[in-house]
Amino acid sequence: MTAERVAGAASRRVLLTAAVGVLAGCGGGGHPAAPSGSATASGAPSHSPSSSFAPSTSPASGGTALPATSPWRPGPGELQPDVKLRAAQLVEAIGNWPPGGSGAAAAQGRVAALGGLDPGLVNQAGPLLSTADQAALQVIYAQYGGLLTDSASVLVVCDQWTPQGAGGTTVDVRLSAASPRWTVTALHPAAPGPAAASLSAAAQAVLGSPHIELPPAALADVRSGQVHDTALRAMLTLAQTYTLSISVVRSGHPIDVFGTTRPSDHPLGRAFDVWRINGLAVVDPATPHDLVDGFMRAAAAAGSYNVGGPRQLAGGAAPNQFFTDDTHHDHVHVGFNS
């Protein structure tokens, strides 16, 4: 981001088909389609690769069998884990419903059952809600978009399935400190925009790379043509050595660097965040430091002027090329100024 660091902050690929009108604005998934329902040590669901999701009919019930999902739980190494959990639980409550459970009123009831949250937040849910008879939502990861002493932004990256097909989105969940648990003050779902009529060679290569995992909103960002080639080429360079699990590109991220009035590079299409490298979560203490730190240095070598992560690295071609803070404890930020 432009000066991504917040000074003093205590701060996957199934293409969405045109038939998924009920999930308009969500974007298709760019990663394996259906979760197994089990959770990895990093708090992320494990997945089985698939090129598409086709709903199946259950002979016993006459209904549609959607993928089994599991509640997201924070894994080792997370800062303020209950803040992330609070955000993920709200998104899960809104975006999961049984047959006959669609509609705002039913969603408000599910939110009220969580306790301590305003059911009116459902009115800000956007693509999480649809007219589909049922839906299954799986949180891929909950990443900080900002973490301060009394406020936070949690970017809840998710897949969602309905009988009509597969989709998903990223929701910027804003929270405020409260007791006994932080409360949610606002929801800002991603708005990637429509697919472009034509794409650059870099964008096409990113979409075709088996080493770049894009969740639904990030995939839609690339397909929209609004991501700069500098960022896309860096993804491709890094993908020659690593497998990148990207969490956020352009949409679903705060417009400004959290806690400031400085524009973020993300909405400008000039940054991307990586929450997992070679299948290992950045936040997990068991992930080798050399892997994450080496990735950060490779990102800088690929042209990023602003590389943030869980540790402060020495050196850099430019002053402050590397940075760290609480917000970037759980991912690597790779930003560009052109």
C-alpha positions, -999 to 999 in steps of 0.1 A, spaced: 0 0 0 10 36 -2 29 37 31 11 5 41 25 5 75 3 20 102 27 36 125 22 24 161 -5 0 152 -12 -25 180 -28 -32 142 -88 -204 -38 -101 -215 -84 -136 -224 -97 -147 -198 -123 -181 -184 -114 -204 -192 -143 -230 -168 -156 -257 -190 -142 -248 -180 -107 -270 -149 -107 -280 -154 -72 -244 -146 -62 -240 -116 -83 -210 -96 -73 -193 -125 -55 -169 -137 -82 -160 -174 -88 -136 -193 -67 -100 -196 -79 -91 -225 -57 -104 -261 -50 -141 -261 -49 -155 -282 -20 -142 -283 15 -138 -316 32 -152 -302 64 -120 -307 84 -98 -279 97 -61 -276 93 -37 -265 120 -38 -230 105 -75 -227 110 -82 -231 73 -103 -258 58 -86 -285 38 -99 -289 3 -99 -314 -25 -90 -300 -60 -119 -297 -84 -125 -277 -115 -162 -270 -108 -189 -276 -83 -221 -294 -95 -249 -296 -69 -262 -331 -65 -297 -343 -55 -301 -364 -24 -326 -392 -32 -334 -395 5 -345 -359 10 -353 -348 -26 -332 -318 -18 -298 -305 -31 -266 -318 -14 -242 -289 -9 -206 -293 2 -201 -300 39 -186 -271 56 -170 -265 90 -168 -235 113 -136 -215 110 -114 -215 140 -82 -195 147 -50 -215 145 -17 -212 163 0 -178 164 -30 -156 159 -31 -122 176 -64 -114 194 -79 -147 180 -114 -140 194 -116 -108 173 -112 -128 142 -135 -155 154 -162 -130 161 -160 -117 125 -160 -152 110 -189 -163 131 -210 -134 119 -202 -141 82 -210 -178 87 -243 -170 104 -254 -148 76 -241 -169 47 -251 -204 58 -288 -214 58 -308 -247 56 -335 -254 31 -362 -228 35 -340 -205 56 -333 -178 30 -342 -141 35 -331 -112 57 -355 -120 85 -341 -155 89 -306 -142 87 -313 -116 114 -325 -144 137 -292 -163 132 -272 -132 140 -293 -125 171 -286 -161 183 -249 -152 184 -255 -127 211 -243 -92 214 -244 -83 177 -269 -61 159 -292 -81 136 -294 -50 115 -259 -58 102 -277 -82 78 -287 -52 58 -251 -47 49 -244 -83 39 -247 -77 1 -238 -109 -19 -238 -131 12 -276 -132 10 -296 -144 -20 -330 -158 -28 -316 -194 -30 -335 -219 -9 -303 -230 9 -266 -220 11 -233 -234 24 -205 -210 33 -169 -219 41 -145 -193 55 -111 -198 38 -93 -175 61 -99 -145 83 -71 -120 78 -65 -87 95 -70 -56 74 -61 -36 104 -56 -42 141 -55 -13 166 -60 -12 204 -97 -5 202 -107 -12 166 -101 -38 139 -108 -48 103 -110 -85 96 -111 -96 60 -133 -127 60 -124 -146 28 -150 -172 19 -165 -197 -6 -203 -200 -9 -225 -226 -26 -262 -227 -34 -282 -252 -55 -274 -229 -85 -236 -231 -82 -205 -219 -66 -194 -184 -57 -181 -165 -27 -168 -132 -16 -146 -113 9 -161 -92 37 -143 -64 54 -158 -68 89 -152 -38 112 -151 -43 149 -148 -22 180 -135 -33 214 -161 -43 239 -166 -66 268 -169 -96 271 -164 -98 233 -156 -72 206 -187 -61 187 -191 -57 149 -199 -22 137 -201 -26 99 -198 -50 70 -182 -40 37 -185 -69 11 -162 -69 -19 -174 -54 -51 -150 -66 -78 -168 -53 -108 -177 -71 -141 -153 -92 -161 -134 -73 -187 -139 -80 -224 -102 -86 -228 -73 -92 -204 -36 -86 -205 -12 -115 -211 -1 -113 -174 -37 -115 -162 -44 -145 -184 -12 -162 -172 -22 -156 -135 -56 -171 -141 -40 -202 -156 -13 -207 -131 -15 -238 -109 7 -221 -83 -15 -191 -77 -45 -198 -55 -72 -170 -59 -103 -169 -37 -135 -157 -53 -132 -120 -49 -95 -119 -58 -103 -140 -89 -130 -116 -99 -106 -87 -94 -81 -103 -119 -109 -110 -144 -121 -74 -141 -89 -62 -157 -84 -37 -128 -52 -52 -114 -20 -36 -126 4 -58 -146 32 -49 -122 14 -68 -94 3 -96 -118 39 -101 -131 52 -102 -96 27 -130 -88 40 -149 -118 76 -144 -108 69 -156 -73 49 -186 -86 81 -199 -103 94 -207 -68 64 -208 -45 27 -217 -44 9 -186 -33 -24 -187 -15 -37 -151 -20 -63 -137 3 -69 -102 -10 -61 -83 -42 -82 -52 -49 -117 -56 -35 -128 -64 0 -99 -44 15 -102 -11 34 -100 19 10 -75 36 33 -47 22 53 -66 12 84 -65 39 111 -53 66 87 -66 87 58 -38 75 34 -51 55 4 -43 18 3 -26 4 -28 -51 -25 -28 -83 -7 -41 -60 8 -68 -52 -27 -80 -15 -23 -70 -12 -48 -42 -19 -84 -31 -18 -102 2 -5 -138 7 -17 -157 38 -2 -191 30 31 -200 12 36 -236 -1 6 -246 19 19 -232 52 2 -204 70 22 -173 75 8 -168 110 16 -204 121 47 -204 144 56 -238 129 60 -223 95 98 -218 90 109 -182 93 133 -187 64 103 -196 41 84 -164 49 114 -141 51 127 -155 18 93 -150 2 93 -114 14 128 -108 -1 117 -124 -34 87 -101 -35 110 -71 -31 132 -85 -59 101 -88 -80 96 -51 -78 76 -44 -47 84 -12 -30 64 -21 1 67 -56 16 51 -62 49 51 -94 71 54 -109 105 90 -98 110 111 -67 103 137 -75 77 170 -57 73 182 -42 41 161 -34 11 167 -14 -21 148 16 -7 142 30 28 114 12 46 109 -14 18 103 -40 45 80 -34 74 61 -52 101 32 -45 125 4 -64 142 -18 -62 111 8 -80 90 15 -107 116 -8 -130 96 1 -124 60 26 -109 35 16 -77 18 32 -70 -16 26 -35 -29 35 -15 -59 36 23 -66 29 20 -103 
